[in-house]
């Protein structure tokens, strides 16, 4: 019988530096214990952190909102967020495959970040300030939804400036889905509309980069519903319509734009492009029609010739028979 005092401790042991493994390739060290519940899936975490690769700091963030499970950060940091409570200070180290992968990450002047080299191991020093809503939903007040949209925009812009178009699009789509500018009054309405339109225009650009023009078309229509005379949205709407060969839509967007900005070189250039596209399309259509007509005439000619040849062959084959009948009738 086993001795009850000899229970085996299943908890992973810390290494010499005080780190414990969260999984193979990711380890965690708590510098200061937090209090309260631990972050859960879809929990919003307000935290500050610095990130280093090869001993060099490439990114700093102050009071940034990250939502656990949204995939806005590398897997190593994501798993580290799951360990946090309010007030926790910790260090997370991740091998390159759980950081920025084979390609690393480009620098961004807009975000003030340095380049992360390919296959670079990364360490994050994190301080958790607060755990917030588990997920943006109908239980949020309009004020809280605006705060959530504000923070999600920051994340989307970060991905946008690092040319991660897919993640940027996901963040911006979340905002357009959850934020309704018509639910606000006065100053909040102005801010909500600005966030919606800015994120919507960035979403359109990201979707175009991803070659998802039908989704981009829908997104730009959403923006124009809120801001019908937004210059950037009208410009993108024209570009999308041209790409999809929707000439009436392109012409309608250009008419609105040129009525408001008649001297705009950008829109006048697009008007020239539209005329050129329509002309080329008309030429291709005429050429195709001529080719089809020629093929049809050639088919009819070939069919008539074959019919005449068949009739001639049949005439040749029946001539001896006709001559024999005539000879027999004469003999009678």
ABEGO torsion letter per residue (X at the ends): XBBAAABBBABBBBBAAGBBBABBGBBBBBABBBBEBBBBBGBBBBBBBBBBBGGBBABBBBGBBBBBGAGABBAAAAAAAAABBBGBBBBBBBBAAABAEAAEBBBBAAAGBBBBBBGBBBBBBBBBABBBBABBBAABBAAAAAAAAAAAAAAAAAAAAAGBAAAAAAAAAAAAAABBAAABBEAAAAAAAAAAAAAAAAAAAAAAAAGBAAAAAAAAAAAAAABAABAAAAAAAAAAAAAAGBAAAAAAAAAAAAAABAABAAAAAAAAAAAAAAAAAAAAAAAAAAAAAAAAAAAAAAAAAAAAAAAAAAAAAAAAAAAAAAAAAAAX
